[in-house]
Amino acid sequence: MENESEVTGYKVLYRTSSQPDVNVLNTDKTTAELWLQSNDDYIIEVKATTDGGDGTSSDQILIPRLAIIYLHEICTEYLVSY
């Protein structure tokens, strides 16, 4: 479309399911690394940023507490193995 601007970065919005306060990670990369506590569920959304402003939010992504613990165990096991 003619009025769309080039994507210049992304905003990763994340919060725990028990807190209304949103944290924002700004990045110009297509990947982001978040350090999440394992004692809560997280809700994450992503927005593209352009010179014209922020784009529409992605669908919410729910990261359940058990998935965080499982991922931590896999990463820890991998680090210990090598």
C-alpha distances in whole Angstrom, upper triangle without the diagonal:
4,6,6,9,11,13,17,19,20,22,25,26,30,33,36,36,39,38,35,34,31,31,28,28,25,24,22,23,22,25,28,31,33,37,37,41,42,44,41,38,34,31,28,24,21,18,16,16,14,15,14,16,16,14,16,19,20,22,26,28,31,34,37,40,42,39,39,43,42,40,42,45,43,42,46,47,45,46,50,50,49
4,6,8,11,14,17,19,21,23,26,28,31,35,38,38,41,39,37,36,32,32,29,29,26,25,23,24,24,27,29,33,34,38,39,43,44,46,43,40,36,33,30,26,23,20,17,17,14,14,13,16,17,15,17,21,22,25,28,30,34,36,40,43,44,41,41,45,45,42,44,47,46,44,48,50,47,48,52,52,51
4,7,10,13,15,18,19,21,24,25,29,32,35,36,38,36,34,33,29,29,26,26,23,23,21,23,23,26,28,31,32,36,37,40,42,43,40,38,34,31,28,24,21,18,15,14,11,11,9,12,14,13,15,19,20,23,26,29,32,34,38,41,43,40,40,44,44,41,43,46,45,43,47,49,47,47,51,51,50
4,7,9,12,14,15,18,21,22,26,29,32,33,36,34,31,30,27,27,23,23,20,20,18,19,19,22,24,28,29,33,34,37,39,40,37,35,31,28,25,21,18,14,12,11,9,10,8,10,11,10,12,16,17,20,23,25,29,31,35,37,39,37,36,40,40,37,39,42,41,40,43,45,43,43,47,48,46
4,6,9,11,13,16,19,21,25,28,32,33,35,33,31,29,26,25,22,21,18,17,15,17,17,20,22,26,27,31,32,36,38,39,37,34,30,27,24,20,17,14,10,9,6,7,6,9,10,10,13,16,18,21,24,25,29,31,34,37,39,36,35,39,39,36,38,41,40,38,41,43,41,41,45,46,44
4,6,9,12,15,18,20,24,28,31,32,35,33,31,29,26,24,21,20,16,15,12,14,14,18,20,23,25,29,30,34,36,38,36,33,29,27,23,20,16,13,10,9,6,7,9,11,11,11,14,16,17,21,23,25,28,29,33,36,37,34,34,37,37,34,36,39,37,35,39,41,38,39,42,43,41
4,6,8,11,14,17,20,24,27,29,32,30,28,26,22,21,17,16,13,11,9,11,11,14,16,20,21,25,27,30,32,34,32,30,26,23,20,16,13,10,6,6,5,8,9,10,9,9,12,14,15,18,20,21,25,26,30,32,34,31,30,34,34,30,32,35,34,32,35,37,35,35,39,39,38
4,7,10,14,17,20,24,27,29,32,29,27,25,22,20,16,14,11,9,6,9,10,14,15,18,20,24,26,29,32,34,32,30,26,24,20,17,14,11,8,6,5,7,10,10,10,11,14,15,16,20,22,22,26,26,30,32,34,31,30,33,33,30,31,35,33,31,34,36,34,34,38,39,37
4,7,10,13,16,20,23,26,28,26,24,22,18,16,13,11,7,6,4,7,8,10,11,15,16,20,22,25,28,30,28,26,22,20,16,14,10,9,6,5,7,10,12,11,9,10,13,13,14,18,19,19,22,23,27,28,30,27,26,29,30,27,28,31,30,28,31,33,31,31,35,36,34
4,6,10,13,16,20,22,24,22,21,19,15,13,10,8,6,5,6,7,8,9,9,13,14,17,19,22,25,27,24,22,19,16,13,10,7,6,4,5,9,12,13,11,8,9,11,10,11,14,15,16,19,19,23,25,27,24,23,26,27,24,25,29,28,26,29,31,29,29,33,34,33
4,6,10,13,17,19,21,19,17,15,11,10,6,6,5,6,9,10,10,11,10,12,12,16,17,20,22,24,22,20,16,14,10,8,6,5,6,7,11,13,14,11,8,10,11,9,11,13,13,14,17,17,21,23,25,23,21,25,26,23,24,28,27,25,28,31,29,29,33,34,34
4,6,10,13,16,18,16,15,14,10,8,6,5,6,8,11,11,11,10,8,10,9,13,13,17,19,20,18,16,12,10,7,6,5,7,9,10,14,17,18,15,11,12,12,9,10,12,11,11,13,14,17,19,21,19,18,21,22,20,21,24,24,22,25,28,27,27,30,31,31
4,7,11,13,15,13,12,10,6,6,5,7,9,11,14,15,14,13,11,12,10,13,13,16,18,19,16,14,10,8,6,5,6,8,11,13,16,19,19,15,12,13,12,9,10,11,10,10,12,13,16,18,21,19,17,21,22,20,21,25,25,24,26,29,28,28,31,33,33
4,7,9,12,10,10,9,6,5,7,8,11,14,17,17,16,14,12,12,9,11,10,12,14,15,12,10,7,6,4,6,9,11,15,16,20,23,23,19,16,16,15,12,12,12,9,9,10,10,13,14,17,16,14,18,19,18,18,22,23,21,24,26,26,26,29,31,31
4,6,8,7,7,6,5,6,9,11,15,17,21,21,20,18,15,14,11,12,9,11,13,13,10,9,6,6,7,9,12,15,18,20,23,26,26,22,19,19,18,14,15,14,11,11,10,10,12,13,16,16,14,17,19,18,19,22,23,22,24,27,27,27,30,32,33
4,5,5,8,8,8,9,13,15,18,20,24,23,23,20,17,16,12,12,9,9,10,9,6,6,4,6,9,12,15,18,22,23,27,30,29,26,22,23,21,17,17,16,12,12,10,9,10,10,14,14,12,15,17,17,17,20,22,22,23,26,27,27,29,31,32
4,6,8,10,10,12,15,17,21,23,26,26,25,22,20,19,16,16,12,12,12,11,7,5,6,6,10,13,16,19,23,25,28,31,31,27,23,23,21,17,17,15,11,11,9,10,9,10,14,14,14,16,18,19,19,22,24,24,25,28,29,29,31,33,35
4,7,9,11,13,17,19,23,25,29,29,28,25,23,21,18,17,14,13,13,11,8,8,9,10,13,16,19,22,26,27,31,33,33,29,26,26,24,20,20,19,15,15,13,13,12,12,16,17,16,18,20,21,21,24,26,26,27,29,31,31,33,35,36
4,6,8,10,14,17,20,23,27,27,26,24,21,20,17,16,14,13,15,13,10,10,10,10,13,15,18,20,24,25,28,31,30,26,23,24,22,19,20,19,15,16,14,14,15,14,18,19,17,20,22,22,22,25,27,27,28,31,32,32,34,36,37
4,6,10,13,16,19,22,26,26,26,24,22,21,18,18,16,16,18,16,13,13,11,10,12,14,17,18,22,23,26,28,27,23,21,21,20,17,18,17,14,16,15,16,17,17,21,21,20,22,25,25,25,28,30,29,30,33,34,34,36,39,39
4,7,10,13,16,20,23,24,24,23,20,19,16,16,15,15,18,17,14,14,12,11,12,13,16,17,20,21,24,26,25,22,19,20,19,17,18,18,15,16,16,17,18,18,22,22,20,23,25,24,24,28,29,28,29,32,33,33,35,37,38
4,7,10,13,16,19,20,20,19,16,16,13,14,13,15,17,17,14,13,10,9,9,10,12,13,17,17,21,23,23,19,16,17,16,13,15,15,13,14,14,15,17,18,21,20,19,22,24,23,23,26,27,26,28,31,31,31,33,36,36
4,7,10,13,17,18,18,17,13,13,11,12,11,13,17,17,15,14,11,11,10,11,12,13,16,16,20,22,22,18,16,17,17,14,16,17,14,15,15,15,17,18,21,20,18,21,23,21,21,25,26,24,26,29,29,28,31,33,33
4,6,10,13,14,15,14,11,12,10,13,13,16,19,20,18,17,13,12,10,10,10,10,13,13,16,18,19,15,13,15,15,13,14,16,14,15,16,16,19,20,23,21,19,23,24,22,22,26,26,24,26,30,29,28,31,34,33
4,6,10,11,12,11,8,9,9,11,13,16,19,21,19,18,14,14,11,11,10,11,12,12,15,18,19,16,13,15,16,14,15,17,15,15,17,17,20,20,23,21,19,22,23,21,21,25,25,22,24,28,27,26,29,31,30
4,7,9,11,11,9,11,12,14,16,20,23,24,23,21,18,16,13,12,10,10,10,9,12,14,16,13,11,13,15,14,15,18,17,17,20,20,23,24,26,24,22,25,26,23,24,27,27,25,27,30,29,28,31,33,32
4,5,8,8,7,10,12,15,17,21,24,26,24,23,19,18,15,14,11,11,10,9,12,14,17,14,13,14,16,15,16,19,18,18,21,20,24,25,27,24,22,25,26,23,23,27,26,24,26,29,27,26,30,31,30
4,7,9,9,13,15,18,21,24,27,29,28,26,22,21,17,16,12,12,10,9,11,13,16,14,13,14,17,16,17,20,20,20,23,23,27,28,30,27,25,28,29,25,26,29,28,25,28,31,28,28,32,33,31
4,5,7,11,13,17,19,23,25,28,27,25,21,20,17,15,12,12,11,11,13,16,18,17,15,16,18,17,16,19,20,19,22,21,25,26,28,24,23,26,26,22,23,27,25,22,26,28,25,25,29,30,28
4,7,11,13,17,19,23,24,27,25,23,20,19,15,14,10,11,10,12,14,17,19,18,15,15,16,15,14,17,17,16,19,19,23,24,26,22,21,25,24,21,22,25,23,22,25,27,24,25,28,29,28
4,7,10,14,16,19,21,24,23,21,18,17,13,13,11,13,12,14,17,20,22,20,17,17,18,16,15,17,17,15,17,16,20,21,22,19,18,21,21,17,19,22,20,18,21,23,21,21,25,26,24
4,7,10,12,16,18,21,20,18,15,15,12,12,10,13,13,15,18,21,22,20,17,18,18,16,15,17,16,14,16,15,18,19,21,18,16,19,19,16,17,20,19,17,19,22,20,20,24,25,24
4,7,9,13,15,18,17,16,14,14,12,14,13,15,16,18,21,24,26,23,20,21,21,18,17,19,17,15,16,14,17,17,18,15,13,16,17,13,13,17,16,14,16,19,17,17,21,22,21
4,6,10,12,15,14,13,11,12,10,12,13,16,17,19,22,25,26,23,21,21,21,18,17,18,16,13,14,12,14,14,16,14,11,14,15,12,12,16,16,14,16,19,18,18,21,23,23
4,7,9,12,12,13,11,13,13,15,16,19,21,22,26,28,30,27,24,25,24,21,20,21,18,16,15,12,14,13,15,13,10,12,14,12,10,14,15,13,14,17,17,16,19,22,22
4,6,9,9,9,8,11,11,15,16,19,22,24,27,30,31,28,24,25,24,21,20,19,16,14,12,10,11,9,12,11,7,10,12,11,10,13,15,13,15,18,18,18,20,23,24
4,6,7,9,9,13,14,17,19,23,25,27,31,33,34,31,28,28,27,23,23,22,18,16,14,11,11,8,11,11,8,9,12,12,10,13,15,14,15,18,19,19,21,23,24
4,6,8,10,13,15,19,21,25,27,29,33,36,37,33,30,30,29,25,24,22,19,16,13,10,9,6,8,9,6,6,9,10,8,11,14,13,14,16,18,18,20,22,24
4,7,10,13,16,20,23,26,29,31,35,37,38,34,31,31,29,26,25,23,19,17,14,11,10,6,9,11,9,9,12,13,12,14,17,17,17,20,22,22,23,25,27
4,6,10,13,17,20,23,26,28,32,35,35,31,28,28,26,22,21,20,16,14,11,9,7,5,9,10,9,10,13,14,14,16,18,19,19,22,23,24,25,28,29
4,7,10,14,17,20,24,26,30,33,33,29,26,25,23,19,18,16,12,11,7,6,5,5,8,9,8,11,13,13,14,17,18,19,20,22,24,24,26,28,30
4,6,10,13,17,20,22,26,29,29,25,22,22,20,16,15,14,10,8,6,5,6,8,11,10,9,12,14,14,15,18,19,19,21,23,24,24,27,28,30
4,7,11,14,17,20,23,26,26,23,19,18,16,12,11,10,6,6,5,6,9,11,14,13,12,16,17,16,18,21,21,21,23,26,26,27,29,31,32
4,7,10,14,16,20,23,23,20,16,15,14,10,9,9,6,5,6,8,11,13,16,14,13,17,18,17,18,21,21,21,23,26,26,26,29,31,31
4,7,10,13,17,20,19,16,13,12,10,6,6,6,5,6,9,11,15,17,19,17,17,21,21,20,21,25,24,24,26,29,28,29,32,33,33
4,7,10,13,17,17,14,10,9,8,6,5,8,8,9,12,14,17,20,22,20,19,23,23,21,23,26,25,24,27,29,28,29,32,33,33
4,6,10,13,13,10,6,6,6,5,6,10,11,13,16,18,21,23,26,23,23,26,27,25,26,30,29,28,31,33,32,32,35,37,36
4,7,10,11,9,6,5,7,8,9,13,14,16,19,21,24,26,29,26,25,29,29,26,28,31,30,29,32,34,33,33,36,37,36
4,7,8,6,4,6,9,10,12,16,17,19,22,23,27,29,31,29,28,31,32,29,30,34,33,31,34,36,35,35,38,39,38
4,5,5,6,8,11,13,15,19,21,22,26,27,31,33,35,32,31,35,35,33,34,37,36,34,37,40,38,38,41,42,41
4,6,8,10,14,16,19,22,24,26,29,30,34,36,38,36,35,38,39,36,37,40,39,37,40,43,41,40,44,45,44
4,7,9,12,15,18,21,23,25,29,30,34,36,39,36,35,39,40,37,38,42,41,39,42,44,43,42,46,47,46
4,7,10,12,15,19,20,22,25,27,31,33,35,33,32,36,37,34,35,39,38,36,39,42,40,40,44,45,44
4,7,9,12,15,16,19,22,24,27,29,32,29,29,32,33,31,32,36,35,33,36,39,37,37,41,42,41
4,6,9,12,15,17,20,23,26,29,31,28,28,32,32,30,32,35,34,33,36,38,37,37,41,42,41
4,7,9,12,15,18,21,24,27,29,27,27,30,31,29,31,34,33,32,36,38,37,37,41,42,41
4,6,8,11,14,17,20,23,25,23,23,27,27,25,27,31,30,29,32,34,33,34,38,39,38
4,6,8,12,15,18,21,23,21,21,25,25,23,25,28,27,27,30,32,31,32,35,36,36
4,6,10,13,16,19,21,19,20,23,23,22,25,27,27,27,30,32,31,32,35,36,36
4,6,10,12,16,18,16,17,20,21,20,22,25,25,25,27,29,29,30,33,34,35
4,6,10,13,15,13,13,17,17,16,18,21,21,21,24,26,25,27,30,31,31
4,6,9,11,10,11,14,15,14,17,19,19,20,22,24,25,26,28,30,31
4,7,8,7,7,11,11,11,13,15,16,16,19,21,21,22,25,26,27
4,5,5,7,9,10,11,13,15,16,17,19,20,21,23,25,26,28
4,5,5,6,9,10,11,13,14,16,17,18,20,21,23,24,26
4,5,5,6,9,10,11,12,14,15,16,18,20,21,22,25
4,5,5,6,8,10,10,12,14,15,16,18,20,21,23
4,5,5,6,9,10,11,12,14,15,16,18,20,21
4,6,5,6,9,10,10,12,14,15,16,18,20
4,5,5,6,9,10,11,12,14,15,16,19
4,5,5,6,8,10,11,12,14,15,17
4,5,5,6,8,10,10,12,14,16
4,6,5,6,8,10,10,12,14
4,5,5,6,9,10,10,13
4,5,5,6,9,10,11
4,5,5,6,9,10
4,6,5,6,9
4,5,5,6
4,5,6
4,6
4
